[in-house]
Amino acid sequence: MNKTKEKRVREMGGRVTSVAKFLDLTPEEEFLIDFKIDLSEDIKRRRIAQGLTQAELARRAVLSQPRLAALEAGGPSVSIDALLRVLHQLGASRKEVGELIAA
């Protein structure tokens, strides 16, 4: 939220908080969610860069297209293991995945 909007919210008696605080997430839960989002975004970026549709990548990764869509969206039912398998299918190296972790 930008500072102007934040100021208006406070002036109207509202509270400004983070999603993590609102959902009462532990630092570990927040880390895992952020990490899954980073992996999901990288899958979509790589798929598009390689000129693949979701259906094409799903076939290569032996997934359904709706499941791949959920992976790219970072859905709550998506495991880190599944995200890593699809990244591997897209040619991501361990070093590149490590850089996502380090970011």
Long-range contacts (C-beta under 8 A, 24 or more apart in sequence): 32-80, 35-80, 35-100, 35-101, 36-74, 36-78, 36-80, 36-83, 37-74, 38-100, 38-103, 39-74, 39-80, 39-83, 39-84, 39-87, 39-97, 39-100, 40-71, 40-72, 40-73, 40-74, 40-78, 40-83, 41-74, 42-87, 42-92, 42-100, 43-71, 43-72, 43-83, 43-86, 43-87, 43-90, 44-72, 46-87, 46-90, 46-91, 46-92, 47-72, 47-90, 50-90, 57-86, 57-89, 57-90, 60-89, 61-85, 61-86, 61-89
